[in-house]
Amino acid sequence: MRFVAVAFYGCLLALLAVGLRDLLLGYEENRCSMTYMFEYPEYLRIQLPHRVSQRYPGYGLYLYGEGLYAQHSRSLKLSGVPVLFLPGNAGSYKQARSLGSIALRKAEDIDNGFHLNVFTIDFSEELVALYGGSLQRQTRFVHESIKAILRLYKDQDTPPRSVAVVGHSMGGIVARALFTLPKFSPHLVSLILTQASPHQGPVLPLDRHLLEFYSTVRRHWSSGTGDLRNVTVLSMGGGYRDYQVRSGLTALPCPPDDPNKLSLVSTAVPRTWVSTDHLSIVWCKELVLATVRAFFDLIDPDTRQMTEDPARRMAVLRHHFVRHPVRLLAEQDDTVVTFPGSPELWTEVHTPRLSYSSPKEPRARYFIFPLSSRRKSHSHFHCQNSNLEMTSWLFGCTQSNGSMCLQAVDLSWDTELLPAYKVVTVKLSDLPSFSHLVLSTSSLNGGQFSVECEWFSEDSRTASVPVPHILSFGMSIREVTLSSPALFHTVELLDFHQVYQAFKVTIESQCKGTRGRLPSVYRLQVPWFREDSFTAASVPSVTEIFAKLHTSRPDNSSSAILQLHTSPDCQYKVSVQTSFFQVLGQHCAILDREGAEDTEGHGLGTVENWLAGLQRVRGDTPSLGKRTRFCPASQLVPSGTPQLKIYPIGSWLRRASQIPPCTNSRPVMSSKLKGTVPCSSQIRVEEQFYRVGQAPCQRPRVLRFCGPVLPVYMAVCILLACEGQVYSLIHTGRPVELAEALGESTQLHRVELLVSLLHLLLRLSWFQAGWSALGLPLVDTLPLTALDHGVLESSEPLSPAEGWTRLVSLFLLLLGAAVAFWGGALFRLSLELLSWILSPLHRQPSIIQDSGHPLTRSRIILIVTLGLVAWATCGALALVAVYFLYLYKVMRLQMSERTLKHVLNLAPREKVREGGGSAGQGEAHPAGSNSLITVSALEKVQDNLQLHLSLSVLLTLPVMLSAPSLIHWLRSLRHSLQLNPDPCWPVVLPLIVSSTILMNSNTHTLCYSKLLVVICRLQLPVCVSMVTFSLMHLYRVTYFLSLSLALHALCCLI
């Protein structure tokens, strides 16, 4: 039986290891460009009022600067637009250098003299994502900092009235919390940009202060008061590369009818299209450029400050972060355009499709498409172009003369920028006043480009494929063939709308001929959340896309959609199958340090870096100098690169540290590339070709969403194992080993059946009424449904979980049992090793004797002392102290066990004859002692060891959950001796009392307890309650474990 348990839990551990490996290591490569400081960065500390400095001794406010700008700013005579950066969990104020440096370079290139003053706050790198006691203090300090910033501009003619706030991670939550302060004026902040901020709820809810802070912010913003509707908020998630804060948590929990709130994922941002990890979202150059461009477009030329018009702010943000029409926002969209009347420049098109490639010499040419003959047979007109420099290229003709258009309206605002080209699709029913469509293909500087257009009917270009069931394990494949030649196809993935679904989508293209083609672009579009992802692939090719969701569908909207921008002379086949390993690991979002000294994303660039950054930001054409070496473009790809994908980056100089040295790999660049490109280790020139990289690796799904609740299931399994030990103690007088109890006595189905029954009862109105009448808290469920709006509060608090949730819960119970099984084994081996190391410190290995009553005077003094320590300093400190005392108790028992075994091994063996003589057989005993007493002593020590080993494992979980508050207390010792507020107080008191009593207990005392049977039967209700109330409130695990330990301690007294 033990072998079966080892094999079973070994398989579960291997399954968990595969999921964790894919989660932590199986993400796509970092395709962000790095930002560089062109001059040495400086941080000028802003002097705050004395009362503020005294109240917040560990915090500080700084102004970022470089070079001459930093020198001029020392006088604090500022004239720019104030922007405040708020770091996140364990973040540094120096993380603002990417935003500040790019903004400085942008300001140097414009003529109107606008510039940004980037301020940043030092929060002493506090762990606010794990310890919520500092969040309110940080919020109040930000309020004081904003007032101090605005005072710096009081001498201006038109001083700013508000500050734009950029918050990274928990800094974004603090920015929204400003509006909950009673004395905060809402007009002080009109724009908030958050980066990877978990707005829906904390990643790890380890203390009640953190959840109370979230609840306060959530209630205030969900109310939709008038002062909040004038605040523009943009939330950006990092995508699947960010395994610390999943993008589903970054959605803003605001009323759906609020037009000034916007949530999206970085993969959907135009001109970015990359996934960022939790740190690189701060310095990712593509994303920082979009942010800085938006800030400068938000400046009102009259006031030289951020515009106060909410509609204007949202229009700018949508322009840069949602749909980029590849033109300046300042251009008018209703301009009437007149065309030249030369007939030789015009060509009337009557065919269903147009394909045009420009000549090498500059030339103006116009194509006109009559609408009258197409309105009945077609519903849309679609065009795509590659490298066409014209921003206005599609028009609706309002006045024509034969085959020429004299006057038209620009329709190019519907243009959308994709990774490989620009596309525009217009609906004919929206163009009733136009007689023709006009395509302008004028070449300004002789650059070559290509344009393709077609008419199509939406029904003929839309296909549907039902996705396989999640339990098909990849054995079922659904296929659809797109045989009609076209530029655009839509495949609706029916029934794909839940986060626990994950599929491998294979797109195979087969083409006629070998002529050069533009790459195909595949877009996974999610109608209910802006989390679109793009994949560009050469044709013909076989491309694999792992389709998955950040959020579940909140209503009955359509399922996810796969859009294919294709080559018209190619045939495409789309296959969909379930990816089991992707399903396995999706539900784990692991929180880690967001630390600040991130040398990967920043640095003082060399000459090449400076040239590259200058070209990207300012558009200059600097000289490359003599240090640049050249090589053929076909040699810019590493040999043996698997599954090549193509991504556009434009004709810019850019840093390419990820690009390896020149190799002799096969050519994969576009045929549009002419000449050579620099292949230095610092920069390269790119002219109309595409970056080549590996297909993005996708993360597993079960662990990504539900990993943070795994400690709950571990605690349940350990409690059930303790129940099995007590049951064995009642019936045999001896407890079984922890591993054996986990392998045999842990009947996980009992917990899951009772929890499922509870959720079924909650469907009944009378049960819900009784539940509410008792004042019981809301039931926690796994975060697998909807847009995570019910993490903290819900309008339907007693809604039952779905059937799939119960299946995932049972699977997590098995994973928790596996972790508890192997973790307990590792725990025992570690203590065994430590006991061997500590044994030489004891002069003579002793046998621990019964110490009488569990509550002696010395133990009472110990309890009082630890209680005072917990009250005066930190509750976690006292808990850790009693925990180490308990571990020492266990190690002493291990020493005693080895001592008794050694004595038994040395004892002579004699045979008991009938006449009382010795004949070499009989009981073993040490010389001069009774053998039965010795064997009994060994058994007694072994029983006590098994009991205390299980209890110490049980005590380990509260210690781990309280570790963040202890770390915060240690780091803030220079400011205060007492942790305030302390999430461990007063729950630490019963833990200290129970642990001290149990530390001096033994199995003999427990066997004769009158409450032992009752305590054994109470463990199951405690486990059910833990699963019911602790999944989204991890700190409650400590409460239930304290209850269990208190019940065990009560058995020692009664």
N, C-alpha and C positions, 0 to 999 in steps of 0.2 A: 504493500500500500504506500509506503514511503517513496518507493521508486516511481510509482504512478504520479504522486503529487509533485515530485521533483521534475519529472518529464512535462507534466501539464503546465506548471508555473514557468518552466524553462521556455516552453513555446510561447506563452503569453509575454514573457520578458523579451524574447527575440522579436515578437511582433511590435512591442512598444519601442524597442531599440530602432527598428526600421523606420517607424514613424518619426521618432525624434531625430534620427539622422537626416531624413528628408526635410524635416522642419528647420533644423539648424544649419545644414550644409547644402541642401538641395535647392537653393534659390538661384535665380538667374544672375548673370554677371552684372556688375555695377556699370551701367552704361551712361552714368552722369559724367559730364565734364567737370573738372575741378576748378575752383576759383582761386585766384592768386592775388596777393597784395603787391601792387606795383611800387609801393614805398613802405617803409616800416610802419606798422600800425601802432597807434598810441591811444591810450584810454585816459581821458581827463576826468578826474573825480569832481563831481559837483557837490559843493558844500550845501548841506541841508540845515534847516533850523536845529538849534541845540536840542529842543524837546524831541524832535524826530530821531536824531542821532542817539539820544539816551534811551528812547523807547525801543529802537531797533538797532542794537549795537553791531549786529553781524551783517547788516545789509548796507548796500551802497548804490549810488547812481553815477553813471559814467557817460561821457560823450566820446564817440569814436571819431578818430581823425587820422590823416596821413600827411606827411610832408608839410608843405606850406599851409595847407588847410588846417592842420593840427596846430601849427604855430599861431595862425590868426585866430583860432578859436580859444586860445588860452585866456583872452580878455573877456570871453563869454558875451561878446556883442554879436549875437546871432541874428541872421536875417533869412534863414531857410525855412523849410517845412518840417516841423518836429515829427519824428517817428520813434516810437519806443519799442525796443525788443525785450521780451520776457523769456528767459531760459526756462527749461522744464526740470524734470526730476534729475537731481545731481548735475544739472547743467551749469555752465559757466557764462558769465557776462561776455566773455571773449568770443562766443559763438556769433555775435553780431557782426564780425569783421567781414563776412562774405557779403551781406546786405549793404554794409557801409561802404565797402570798397567799390562794388559794382555801381552803387548810386553816385559815388564821387566821380568815377570815370564817365558815367552817363551825363552828369552835369557839365563836365568840361567840354562836351561836344555839342551842346545846344546854345543857341544865340540869345535866348530870352533871359538867361541868368538865373533860372530856377535851380535850386539845389535842395537836398535833404539834409537835415541835422539828425543823425541816427544816435539815439540814446540807448543805453542798455543798463540793466539792473543786476547787481550781484546779490544773489540769494544764499551765498555761502554753500552752494552746491548741496542744498538740503534734499533729502529723499522724500519729497512730498507725494510721490506716487505710492509709497508704502506706509508713510506716516502722515496722517491727515491733520495732526495738531498744528502744523505750521501754515496751512493754507489760508486761514483767516488772517493771520499776522502778515503774510505776504500780500494779501489783497489790500489791507489797510496801508501798507508801505507803498504799494503802487499808486494808491490814491494820493498820498503825500508827494510822491515823486512827480506825478502829473501836474499837480499845482505848482511845484517848484520849477518844472520845465516851462510852463506858461508864463511864470514871473520873469523868466529870462528875456521874453520878447515884449515886455511892457512898454519899452521906449519906441517901438515901431509905430509907423503911421497906421498900419492895419495889422495889429498883432493877431496871431492865430487864436481861435476860440476853442480848438479841440486838438487832440493828438491822435495820430494813427498808431495802432498797436499791432505788433506782430508777435504772436505767442507760439513758442515751440512746445509741443506736448502739454504738460501740466500748466505751462505758462498761458496757453490758450484758455484753460479753465479759469485761471485766476483773472484773466481779462474779462471774461463774461461775469465773473463773480463781483466785479466792481459795482455793477448796477444793483446788487443786493444790499450795499452799504446804506445805512439810513441817511447819511449826510452827503452822499455822492450826487453830483449834478450830472444828469445824463448827457448834456451837451459837451462835456469834457472829452468824450470819446465818441466819434461818429463812424469810425471804420475799424474793424477787427479782422485780421487775417491770422488764422491758426494753422499750424503745421503739425500733423500727426497727433492731434489732441483728442483724447478719448472722451468726447462729449456725452456719449450714451451712458457711460458708467465707468468706474475704475476697473483697471485690468485685474488687480488683485485687491479685493475689499478686505484688507487685513485689520481695520479698526473702525469703530463706529463713527469717529470724528470725520473720517474720510467720506463715509456714506452720508452723514448728516450734511456735510458741506455740499456734496453733489445734489442732495435732495432740495436744499435751499435754492441753489442755482437753477435747478430744473423747474421747480414750482414758479419761480419768478419769471423765467423766460417762456414757460408754457402758458402763462396767463395772457400773453399778447397785449400787454399794456401799451398805451400810446407812445410813451417815451422810448420803448424798445423798437417800435416799428420804424423809427427814423434812424436806427443804427444798422449799418450794413455789415454783415458778417459773412466771411468766406472761410470754409473749412476744407483743408486739403489732407487727404490720406495718402500714404506712401505706396499702397498696393501690396502685393504678396511678398515683396522683398522685406518689408517691415514685419518681422515676426514678433516684435515686442508689443505693438499696438495695432491690432487688426483694423482694416479700413472701415469695417462695419461700425466700429465704435466711434468713428470720426464724424458720422452723420449728425447734423444739428437737430436736437429734439425740440423743434419750434413748431408753431401752428403751420399746417400746410398751406394756408392762404397768405402767409407772410411773404411779400415779394422781395424783401431785402435780405433774405438768408439763402445761402448757396453752399451746397456740399458736393464735393467731387473727389476723384482719385487722380493722382499725378499721371497715370497712364492715359487719361482722357484729355489732358491739357494740350492744346495745340502747340506745336513746335517743341514740345517736351517728350511726350509719349514714352516715358521711362518709369519704371518702378524704383522707388527709393527706399533705403532702409531708414531706421529711426534717427540716425545721425546725418546721413547724407541729404535728407530733405532740407536741411538748413543750408548746406553749401552747394547743392546740385546747381550747376551753372545755368542749365536750361530753365529751371524753376525760379531761380533768383532773378534771371533776366526778365521773365514774365512778370514777376512781382514788381521790379523796379520800373519797367515800362508802364505798368498799370498806375503806379504812384505818380509818375510824371504826367500821365494823361488825366489824372484826377485833379491836377492843379488848375485852379481858376486864374486865367491871365489877369483879371481885374484885381482880385484880392491877393494874388500870389500865394494863396494857401489852398488847402484841400477844399473842393467844392462842397457846399452845404446841401446840394440837391440830391436826395436819396436815389431818384430815378437815374440821374447822371452817373452816380457811383456804381449802381448795378449794371448799367449799360457798359461802362468801362471794364468792369470785372468779367462780364460775359464775353466781351470782345477778346480779352486776353486769355481767359481760362476755359471758356466753353466752346465758342465757335469763332475761329479767326478767319475773316474774309480776305486776308492777304492784302489789306490796304489800311491806310491811316484812318483812325477813328474820326479825325477832324473833317474828313471829306464828307460832302453832302450826299445823301442817298437818293434825293429826288431831283438831281440836276438833269435838265433837258440838254441832250447832246445833239449837235448837228454834224453831218458827215459831208465830205467832199462829193461833188457831183460828177466826178470822172467815171464814165461807164466801164473803162478798162480795169478799174480797181474792184469791181463788183462781180460776184458769181452767184447765181441763183441755184439752190440745191433742191432737187426733187427726190433724191434717193433716200432710203431709210437710214443710211449711215454715211458719215463723212470721215475720212482720214486724211490729214494734211500734215506734211513736214515742210518746214520753211527752207528756203534756199539760203545759201551762205551770205549773199549780199543783202543789205537792209532793204526792206520793201514793205509797203502798206497794202493790205488786201482784206476784203470784207466778203463774208458769205452771208447770204440772206435766205431764210427758210420760211416759206409761206405757212401760215397757221390754218387757214380755212380748210385745206384738204386733209388736215391731220387731226382735227378736233374729235371726229367721230371714232376713228380707228385707234387712236393713241391717247394716253392719259398724261404722259410725262415727256420732257425733253432733257436729255442728259449729255453733258460734255465734260471732258477731262483734258488737261494740258500738262505738259512737262516742260519746264524751263521757259515758259512764256512770261516775259517780264511785265507785260501790261497788267495793271490792277483792274482796269475796266475793260472787259472783253466780251461780255454778253449783254445785249440790249433788247428792249422791246420797242418795236417800231410803231410810232403813232402817226407818221405822215410819210407816205411812200410815193414814188414816181416810177412805175414799171418795176424793173428789177433793181431799183436803187431805193434806199431809205434816206429821207431828207432830215427827219427829226425822230429822236428816240429817247427812251428813259433807261437809265442804267439799271440792269438787273444783277450786276456782279456782286451785290451785297449778299446774295445767297451762296456765294462761293465758300467752299470748305477746304481747308488745307489738310491733306492727308500725308502720311510719311513719304510717299513717292511722287505725288503730283497734286494739282489742284483740281477739284471737281465742282460742278454746279448742276443741280437738278431742279427744274421748275415744273410746277403742276399747271397744265394747260387751263384747267377750270379757273385758276387764279389770274388768268391773263385775258379777260374778255375784251379789253379795250385796245389790244394790240393786233395788228394785221400780220406782222412778220416778226421773226426773231433774227437778230443780226449778230454775227460772230466776227469780232475784230481780231485779226491775226497779224497786226503790224509788228515789225521787228525794228527796234530802235537802234541797236548797235551791231546788228549783224549776227547776233547769237542765234544758234540753231535751236528750234523747239518743235514739238509735235502736238497736234490737236486731234482729238477724236470725238465725234458727236453722234447721237442716235436718238430716234424716237422709240418709245416703247410703251406698252400697256402694263400697268402694275400687276394685273392678275396673271399675265403670262410670264412674268419674271419672278413670281413668288412661289416658292415650294415649301412644303411642310414635311417634317420628319419627326415622328414621336421618339423621344429618347428612350433607351432601354431602362428597365427597372434597376434600382440601385443594388439589388441583391442578385443580379445576373452575373456578377463577378467577371465582367468582360467577355463572357461566353456568347452573348447576344450582340449582333452588329446590325444597325439600321443604316441603310444607304439610300442616297438619292443622286441621280445623274442629271447634270445640267447640260443638255446636249445642244440647246439652241445657242448660236453664236451671239454674244452680247457683251457689252461693257460693264453691265451691272446686274447682279442677282441678289435675291434675298431668300434665305432659308430660315424658316421659323422652327425653332427647336421646341416642339410641343411638350408640355409638362415639365419644362426645365425652369424652376422658379424657387428652389429651396437651397439653402446653403450647404446642406449635407450631401448634395448631389455633386458629382464630379465626373467628367467625361473626357475621353480622348477623341478629338475630332481630327480625322485624317482627310486632307484635301489633295487629291491627285489630279494633276493637269497634264493633258496630252495634246500636243500641238502639231499642226501641219507645217512642214517646212522648217527651216532653221534660221529665218531672218531674225534680226535683233528686235526684241520686244521690251516694253516697259515691265517692271515687276508687277505682280498681282498683289493687291492689298486686301487682307481679310480682317474684318472688324467684328468683334463680338460686342453687340450693343445690348445694354440692359435698360429697358424702358423706365423702370422705377428708381434708378439711381445712376448717377454719372460715374460709372466705373468701366467705361468702354476700354477695350484693349485692342491694339493693332499689331498685325504681323504682316510684314512684307516679304515676299518670296519670289525668286526667279521662276520663270516658266520655260520649258516644262519642269515639274518637280513634284515631289511628294512631301507635303508639309504636315506636321503634327501640331495641333493646338490643344492644350489642356483647358477645357472650359469649366469654369467654376464661378461662384458668386461670392461677393462680400456680404450681401444682405439678401434676405428672403423677400419674396413679393408681398407687399403689405395689403393688396387688394386683388381684385379680379382682372387686373390689367393683363396684357399679353405676356407670353413667355419670352425668354431671351431670344435674340435674333442674331443670325450670322449674315453679315453683308459681305459680298464678294465683288470687288472691283477687278474685273478679269480682262483677259486679252480676247478679242472677238473671234480669232481663228483657233481657239483652243477649247477643248472639251474638259469639263470638270466633274469629278465624282466626289461626293462628300459622304464619309462614313463616320458613324457615331457609336461608341461603345463605352461602357462604364469602366472607369479606372479605379480599381479596388484600393490600391495603395494611396491614391489621392484622397479617397473617401476616408481612409483610416486616420490620417493625421491632420485633417483640416482644423480641428477644434483646439488648438493650443496656442495661445498668445502669451509669450514669456516676456516678463518685464526685466529690463536690465538697465544698467547705468547709461544715461544719455550723455555722459561726461563731455567735458568741454575741450580738453586739450587734444583736439582731433587733428593730428598732423597729416592724416591721409587726405583730408579734404581741403587743406589750406597750406599755404607756404609762400615764402618770398621767392618769386619766380626768377629764373635766369633771363638772359637777354631774349632767348627764343620764347620763353613763356610770356614775357612782356609784350613782344610783337604779336603773339597769338591772341592774347587777351585784348590788346588794343584793337586789332582787326575785328574781333567779334563784337566788341561793345561800341566802337566808334565808327567802324566802317572804313578806316584808313587802309592804305596799301603800303605798309612799311617795307623797307628793303630787308631781304633775308640775310644779307651779309655773307661772309665767307665760310661760316661754320656749318651751313646747310649743305648736306650731300643729297644726291638724287639717286633714285632707282626706278625701274619700271613699275607701273601701278600694279601689274599682276603679281608682284612679289611682296605685296603688303599683307598677305594672309598667312598665318602659321600653317605649316605642313600638317596634314592629317586632321584638319578641323572638321568635326562631324556635324552633320545636319546644318548646313549653312543657311543663314537667314540674312536678308538685306534690309538695311535701315537707312533712310536719307539723313543727311546732315547739311546739305547745301554747299555753296561755293564760298566757304569762309576758311580763314586760317583758324585752326583750333589746336589745342594741346591734345596729344594722343599718347598718354603714358601707357594705355592698355595695348597700343599697337606694337607688336613685336618687331625686332629687326628684320631686314629683308631676308626672305627665304626663297626657295625654289619651288614654291607650291604652284598649283595650277591657276590660271587667270580666272577671276570671278568678277572683275569689275565691269562696269557698264561700257558698252562700246562707244559711248559718247566721250570718254576720256581721251584727251589728246596730250601728247608729249609725256613728260615725266613729272613726278611729284617728289618733294623732299621726304627723305626717309630717315631723318635724324631721330635720336631718342627723345627729342623734345617736341618737334612740330612737324607738320606736313601740309602741303597745299592740296586742296581737294577741288576739282573742277568737274561738276556734273557727274559725280559717281556716288556710289552708296557704300556705306560702312557695312562690313560683313561681320557677323557674330553668330554665336550659337543660339539655337532655339531656347527660349526661356524655360528653365526648369520650374516645375510647379510644385507647390508644397502640398503635403497631405492635409486632409480636411478635418477628420474627427478630432485630432489632438489640438488643432489650431483654435477651435472654438471652445472646447470643453476641458483643455488641459489644466486651467487654473482651478477647477473643482476637484481634481484628482486627490488632493489631501483629504477631502471629505470622505471619499470612498476608502482611502487608506485607513482613516480613523475608524470607520465602520467595521472594516475587516479585522482590525486589531481588537476592537471591543468584542466582536463575536468570538475571536480566538480566546480572549480572557474568559468569556462566558463558558467556552468549552473546557478551559482549565478548571474553573470553579465547579462545573458539573462533574468532572472527573474526580475532583477533591471530595465532593459529596458522596459519590458512590464507591470509590476505591480508597479514599484517604490519601491519595497522592495526585498531584497535578501532572498533566502530560507536558511535553515540551511545546514551546511556542510554535515551532515549525510543524509539529504533528497536529496541533490544534488548528492551525491555518489550513493544513492539508485535509483534515478529516471532519473537524467540528464546525468549520465555517460554512454554514448553509445559507448561501447568499440569496437563494430564491425566497426565503422567508421575508427578508427586508423588502425586496422588490415587489412581492405580491401585496404586502400591506400598503406600500406607497401607492401602487396602482389602484388598490381598492379605495384609498383615501381620495385620489383624484377622480375616481368614478363617483364617489359620494358628493364631491364638490359640484357635480353637475345638477344636483337636486337643490331646489330653492330653499326647502326647509333646513337642509344641512348647512347651506350657506348662511341662513339667518342665525342658526345656532352658533356657527363659527364666529360670526361677527359679534354676537351677543357676549361671547366669552372673551372678546378682546384679543383673540389670537392674531399673531402677525400674518402678513401675506405669505402665501406658499411660494417657495422658490422653485423655478424650473430651469432646465438647461437652455442656454441661449441659442435655440435652433429655429425659432419662428419669427416671422415679421421683421421689421426694421429695428429691432432691439429697443423699441420705445417703452417697453415694460420692464426694464431692468430694475428700476428703483420704485416706480409707482405705476399704477395702471388704473384705468377707469373700470376695468373688469378684473379685480384682483384675484378672484377665485376661479378664473377660467382654467379648466384642466389642461394638462399637457397632451400633446398628440401621441399617437401610438408609436411613431418613430422615436420620440423622445424617450419613451420607456425602454425601447430596445437599446438605445445608446446608453441609457443609465445602467442597464444590466451589463453591457460590455465594459463600461467604466468600473463597475464593481469588480469584474474579473481582473481588469488591469490593476486596480487598487489592491486586490488580494495578491497579485504577483509581486507588486512593489513591496508590500508588507512582508511577504514570504522571504524574498531575497534580501530586503533591507534588514529584516530581523536577523537573518543569518550573518550578514556583514556586520551588523551591530554587535552580535555576540563574539565574532572573531576579533573585532577591534578591541573589545574589552578584554578578551583573553590575552591578546598581545600586550596590552597596557598592564595587565596584572602580572605578566611575566617580567616586564620591565621594572615594575614597582616592587616586586617581591624581594629583591636584595636590600631594599630600604628597611625591611622588617628583620630584626635580629633572628627571631625564630618564628617560622610560619605558625600561626595560632589557629585554633579552631574556635569559631565564633559561638559563644554560649548564649542561651536564652537570657534576655535582658529584663525579664519581668514585665511589668505593666508598660504599655506603649507610651504612656504620658507620665514621665518622671519630671522632677523639678528642672533638671538640666535641659530637657526637651522643651519644656514650657518657656524657659529663658531663651532658647534658640528661636522658638516661634515668635516671641515678642520682639527679639532683636531683628529678625528678618522682616517682620512687619514694620518696624520703625524705619529700617533701611528702605523698604518699598515706599513708604510715605514721604520720607525726606529726600530721596533721590529719584529712583526709577523702579517701578514694579518689576520690570524685566530683569533688573540686576539681582533682586532678591530671588526671583524664580530661577535664574541661572545658578545662583549660589546653592540653593537647595537641590537643584538638579545634579550638580557635581558631587555634592555629599551623597546623593543616592547612587551615583555611579561608583563612588568609592566603596559604598556598601556592597554593591554587586561584585566588584573586583575582589574584595575581602572574602566573599563567599567562594569565588573561583579559586583563590589561594587555599582556602580551607579544603575544598574538594580535592585539589591536587595533593595536599598534605595527607589527607586520610587515605587516598588511593596509594600513596607511597608507603604508608605504614602497612597497609594490607598486603602490598606486594612483598614486603620484607618479612612478614610474619611466617613462622614455620608452620607446616601443615603436618598434623598427626592423625593416625587412624585410631579411632576409639574402639578398644577390644571389649569383649564381654566382661573381662575381669578388670576393666578400667585401664589397661595398658594402651600404649600408643603403637599404632601399626601403619602410620603414614596416611590415613584417611580421616576425614572428619571436618569440623568447622575450622576455618582459618582464623587465627587471632594473633594479635601482637603479643610479644613476650610479656608475661606478668600481668595480662589483662584478660577480660572476658570477651570472646569473639563476638557474641551477639550484640554486646554494647557497641563494639566498633563498627559492625555492619549497620546497625541502627543509626549511629551517628553519621555515617556516610550518606545513608538514604535521606536523613533529615536535612543535611546540608544541600544535597541535590534538589530536594523538594523546594527548599527555601530559595535556591538559586533560580529554579524555573519560575517561581512566583515573582520574585523581584526583577528578573530579567524582563518579563512581560510588562510589569508595571513601569519599569524604566523606559521601555519602548513607547508605552502609552504617554508617558510624561514628556517624551522627546518632541511630540507634535506641538504642544503649547509653547515649548521653548523656541521652536523654529518659527512659529507664527508671531511670537513677540520679539524676535530678533531685530526687525526694523526700528522699533522704538528704542531698543538698547543702543543700536548704532547711532541713531539720531542724538540720544543723550550723551554718548561719548564724544561726538563731534561738537556738541554745543556746551561742553563743560566749561570752556573759557568764558562763557557768558552767564551761565546759571548752573547751580548745583542741582536744582529740582526740575524734573521734566514736567512741563505744564502746557497743555493737558496731557495726562498719562492714560493711554488706552488700556493699560493693564491694571489700573486701580479702579475698583477694589477687588476685581475678580482674582487677583493674584493671592489674596488672603486665604480663601479656601484651598487653593493649590498648595500653599506653604504648609497649612495645618495638616491637610491630608497626606502630603508627601512625608512630613516629619513622623506622623503616626505610622504610616505604612513602612517607613524605613526601618522601624524597630519591631515589626510584626513578623510572624512565622506561620507556617501552615498548620501547626498544632493548635494555635489560637483560633485560626479561622475555622477549623474543622468543628469546633464546639460552639461556634457562634449561632445564636438563635435566628439571625437574620440572613444567613448564608443562602438559603433556598430562595428567599424573597429577592435578594440582591441578584441572584443568578437569573431570575425571571424578568427583572427590570432592565437588563442590558438590551434586549430586543426593542422595547419601546424607546429607549434612548437612541438607538441606531436609526429607527424610523424617523424620529424627530429630527435627528441630525441631517438626514437626507432631505427632509421636508423643508427645513428652515435655514440651512447653511450653504446651499449651493451658490447663492449670490451674496452671502454674508459670511465670508470665511472666518471672521473673528468669532462667530458663534460656536465654531468647533471647540474653541477653548472652554466655553461655558458648559457644553455637554460632556467634555472630558473631565472637567472639574467635578461635575455631578457624579460621574462614574467613579472617580477616585474617592470622592467623599463617601459614596456608598460602601466602597471597599474598606475605607478607614473606619466607618461606623461598625462594620463587622468585627473589627479588632477590639472595640470597646464594649460591645453588647453580645 
